[in-house]
Amino acid sequence: LEKQGFRNVTSKTGAAFAIPSENCSFDVIAATGSVPDPQAEELLQHQRSKGGGQLVSIGEASSMGAGLITRTGDNQRSKEVLFETEVQPLANVSAPKKFVF
């Protein structure tokens, strides 16, 4: 990023779902794998600064979509599905419980 002229950038790499950062606020979060359970994405809600966005793939194979989630207030967010995709799930993210008769 510095080579491209971006000066006010701090980049962090880590397993956000393994140890969520309670005292951190990020303008952008990019998840490099999918989040099978939509409720798990809520764990990152308060890690985004107000107006901050997150690119994430939510769902499981055949019904997965990549989307942009923007934090619009303390407990509000907007979601926009950008395209359908299929990617491997992130480590340390629980899968939704399966329905069983």
Steps between C-alpha positions, in 0.01 A plus 500: 500500500784736581647450151165612359509823701274404790651641817229487769446122498555236765458142388434212742479131420344254740222260588226747590258231616757323719568803720268791417654839577268685733702820517572532127312683231575443132387701198521192275493127575557252216416138578704268279268204551130445550293527816256204486276629779359852441475551878877452534554814291337699780811435713684749280225764517670707769847458350397723209513873554181695426490526123749213479444215259565131479531284191387150592350187342209369706326165472584151385566350157223554245348786702802719576527866416781752528382823648591834645383567856523860620462605863258792495455549877570347840281196430397561139648380175411479135565195284545486125549170316750559220520161328460124551815308584634183661808517724636292786389600852726696731677312778348533849150579369219272609267352241127543548320213672354251254129432505422140594160330506 
